[in-house]
Amino acid sequence: MRSQYSLGRRALAEAVGTFLLVLVGPGAVMVNGATHGAVTNPGIALAFAFVVTAVILAFGHLSGAHIDPAVTIAFVTVRRFPAKEAPIYVAAQCTGAIGASAILGSILGPVGNFGATTPAYGFGIGAGAAFLLEWLMPFVLAFSDDRRCTDVHVAARLCSRAGARRRDGIGRTDRRLAAVTRQLGVLSKPRAPGSSRNCTHLGRRASGG
């Protein structure tokens, strides 16, 4: 990954991104344990999904948002990331994760197994199934990171398209609101003296036009 940002800034982004991932994801697991299941498993899954999405959008253009040593090592293996920078990335990720774990432990204490996930051997999950899941889930994470995060130009194009859609959506919303306002004016007092029936007239009247 060739980036216009310095290695220090990218490493800081990885540390912050991993910090947020551990704080929110395992934090949801710990809160669920402390509240006797109030968060629920779907809530925990959504917590992970939302924080990963937010981190990728926030730091993807900066560091690639690997937020997992396995992802960094995988990119090094396929020569999509410089091997000489990998130790810095991994150290930053571990630092962020340890910092978040320390904060969660100091606030919530030893609840929910400290947010750690372990194979559910008691529920019929064997070592093979656990290995398959551990292989599959980082694969999905790496797939979401690839191109969209490690390629700065692709990320820029995605952001540009998102901005264009947002502007177009706001324009459509404004037009719909104007239409609704006109209809409300017709329905409320269609024969009232001085009723505008059009919200665009308000600007002219306010300015004395």
C-alpha positions as CSV (number, residue, x, y, z in Angstrom):
1,M,0.0,0.0,0.0
2,R,1.5,3.3,-1.1
3,S,0.1,6.1,1.0
4,Q,0.6,9.8,1.1
5,Y,0.5,9.6,4.9
6,S,3.5,8.9,7.1
7,L,3.9,5.6,8.8
8,G,3.5,7.2,12.2
9,R,0.1,8.7,11.3
10,R,-1.0,5.4,9.8
11,A,0.1,3.5,12.8
12,L,-1.8,5.9,15.0
13,A,-4.9,5.3,13.0
14,E,-4.5,1.6,13.4
15,A,-4.1,1.9,17.1
16,V,-7.2,4.1,17.4
17,G,-9.2,1.9,15.1
18,T,-8.3,-1.3,17.0
19,F,-9.0,0.5,20.3
20,L,-12.5,1.4,19.1
21,L,-13.1,-2.1,17.8
22,V,-12.2,-3.7,21.1
23,L,-13.9,-1.1,23.2
24,V,-17.2,-1.4,21.4
25,G,-17.2,-5.1,20.4
26,P,-16.0,-7.0,23.4
27,G,-17.4,-4.1,25.4
28,A,-20.8,-5.1,24.3
29,V,-20.1,-8.7,25.3
30,M,-19.1,-7.5,28.8
31,V,-22.1,-5.2,29.2
32,N,-24.3,-8.1,28.1
33,G,-22.7,-10.2,30.8
34,A,-23.1,-7.5,33.4
35,T,-26.7,-6.9,32.6
36,H,-27.6,-10.6,32.3
37,G,-28.2,-10.6,28.6
38,A,-29.8,-7.2,28.1
39,V,-27.7,-6.5,25.0
40,T,-28.6,-9.9,23.4
41,N,-26.6,-11.7,20.8
42,P,-28.0,-9.7,17.9
43,G,-27.1,-6.5,19.7
44,I,-23.5,-7.7,20.1
45,A,-23.3,-8.6,16.4
46,L,-24.6,-5.2,15.5
47,A,-22.1,-3.5,17.8
48,F,-19.3,-5.2,16.0
49,A,-20.8,-4.5,12.6
50,F,-21.3,-0.8,13.3
51,V,-17.9,-0.2,14.8
52,V,-16.1,-2.0,12.0
53,T,-18.0,0.0,9.4
54,A,-17.3,3.3,11.2
55,V,-13.6,2.5,11.5
56,I,-13.3,1.6,7.9
57,L,-15.0,4.8,6.8
58,A,-13.0,6.9,9.2
59,F,-9.5,5.4,8.7
60,G,-9.7,3.4,5.5
61,H,-8.2,6.1,3.4
62,L,-5.5,6.8,6.0
63,S,-4.1,3.4,7.1
64,G,-6.2,0.8,5.3
65,A,-8.1,0.1,8.5
66,H,-6.7,-3.4,9.0
67,I,-7.5,-3.3,12.7
68,D,-6.4,-6.9,13.0
69,P,-2.8,-8.4,12.8
70,A,-4.2,-11.3,10.8
71,V,-5.3,-8.9,8.1
72,T,-2.0,-7.1,8.0
73,I,0.0,-10.4,7.8
74,A,-2.4,-11.6,5.1
75,F,-1.7,-8.5,3.0
76,V,2.0,-8.9,3.5
77,T,1.7,-12.5,2.3
78,V,0.1,-11.6,-1.0
79,R,2.4,-8.6,-1.4
80,R,-0.3,-6.0,-0.9
81,F,1.5,-4.4,2.0
82,P,5.1,-3.6,2.7
83,A,6.7,-6.3,5.0
84,K,8.9,-3.7,6.7
85,E,5.9,-1.8,7.9
86,A,4.0,-4.8,9.2
87,P,5.7,-4.9,12.7
88,I,4.7,-1.3,13.3
89,Y,1.1,-2.0,12.3
90,V,0.9,-5.1,14.4
91,A,2.4,-3.3,17.4
92,A,0.0,-0.4,17.0
93,Q,-3.0,-2.8,16.8
94,C,-1.9,-4.7,19.9
95,T,-1.4,-1.4,21.8
96,G,-4.9,-0.2,20.9
97,A,-6.4,-3.5,21.8
98,I,-4.6,-3.7,25.2
99,G,-5.5,-0.1,26.0
100,A,-9.2,-0.8,25.3
101,S,-9.1,-4.0,27.3
102,A,-7.6,-2.2,30.3
103,I,-10.2,0.4,30.2
104,L,-13.0,-2.1,30.0
105,G,-11.5,-4.2,32.8
106,S,-11.2,-1.2,35.1
107,I,-14.7,0.0,34.5
108,L,-16.7,-3.3,34.3
109,G,-14.5,-5.7,36.1
110,P,-14.1,-9.4,35.2
111,V,-17.6,-9.9,33.7
112,G,-18.5,-11.6,30.5
113,N,-15.1,-13.4,30.4
114,F,-13.6,-10.0,29.7
115,G,-15.4,-10.0,26.3
116,A,-13.2,-12.9,25.1
117,T,-14.7,-15.4,22.7
118,T,-13.9,-19.1,23.1
119,P,-15.1,-22.2,21.2
120,A,-18.4,-23.5,22.6
121,Y,-17.2,-27.0,23.0
122,G,-20.0,-27.7,25.4
123,F,-22.6,-27.0,22.6
124,G,-21.2,-29.5,20.1
125,I,-18.7,-27.2,18.5
126,G,-15.5,-29.2,17.7
127,A,-12.0,-28.0,17.0
128,G,-12.6,-28.4,13.3
129,A,-15.7,-26.2,13.3
130,A,-14.0,-23.7,15.5
131,F,-11.0,-23.5,13.1
132,L,-13.3,-23.1,10.1
133,L,-15.1,-20.2,11.7
134,E,-11.9,-18.6,12.8
135,W,-10.7,-18.9,9.2
136,L,-13.9,-17.6,7.6
137,M,-14.5,-14.5,9.8
138,P,-11.1,-12.9,9.2
139,F,-11.5,-13.7,5.5
140,V,-14.7,-11.7,5.5
141,L,-12.9,-8.8,7.3
142,A,-10.0,-8.9,4.9
143,F,-12.3,-9.0,1.9
144,S,-14.0,-5.9,3.2
145,D,-10.7,-4.2,3.7
146,D,-9.2,-5.2,0.3
147,R,-9.3,-2.5,-2.4
148,R,-11.8,-0.3,-0.6
149,C,-9.2,0.4,2.2
150,T,-5.8,-0.4,0.9
151,D,-6.3,1.4,-2.4
152,V,-6.5,5.1,-1.7
153,H,-7.8,5.9,-5.2
154,V,-10.7,3.4,-4.9
155,A,-11.6,4.8,-1.5
156,A,-11.6,8.3,-2.9
157,R,-13.9,7.3,-5.7
158,L,-16.2,5.6,-3.3
159,C,-16.4,8.7,-1.1
160,S,-17.0,10.9,-4.2
161,R,-19.8,8.8,-5.3
162,A,-21.3,8.7,-1.8
163,G,-21.1,12.5,-1.7
164,A,-22.8,12.9,-5.0
165,R,-25.6,10.5,-4.0
166,R,-26.0,12.4,-0.7
167,R,-26.2,15.8,-2.5
168,D,-28.7,14.3,-5.0
169,G,-30.7,12.8,-2.2
170,I,-30.8,16.2,-0.3
171,G,-32.1,17.8,-3.5
172,R,-34.8,15.3,-3.9
173,T,-35.8,15.7,-0.3
174,D,-36.0,19.5,-0.6
175,R,-38.2,19.1,-3.7
176,R,-40.5,16.7,-1.9
177,L,-40.7,18.9,1.2
178,A,-41.7,21.8,-1.0
179,A,-44.4,19.8,-2.7
180,V,-45.7,18.6,0.7
181,T,-45.7,22.2,2.0
182,R,-47.7,23.3,-1.1
183,Q,-50.2,20.6,-0.6
184,L,-50.6,21.4,3.1
185,G,-51.2,25.0,2.2
186,V,-54.0,24.0,-0.1
187,L,-55.5,21.6,2.4
188,S,-55.4,23.9,5.4
189,K,-56.9,27.2,4.3
190,P,-57.2,27.2,0.5
191,R,-59.3,30.4,0.5
192,A,-57.6,32.3,3.3
193,P,-56.5,35.8,2.3
194,G,-52.9,36.1,1.6
195,S,-52.1,32.4,1.9
196,S,-49.1,31.6,-0.2
197,R,-49.5,27.9,-1.0
198,N,-45.8,27.8,-1.9
199,C,-43.0,27.8,0.6
200,T,-40.7,29.5,-2.0
201,H,-42.7,32.7,-1.6
202,L,-41.6,33.0,2.0
203,G,-38.1,34.1,1.0
204,R,-39.4,36.9,-1.2
205,R,-41.8,38.1,1.5
206,A,-39.1,38.1,4.2
207,S,-36.9,40.1,1.9
208,G,-39.7,42.6,1.0
209,G,-40.1,41.2,-2.5
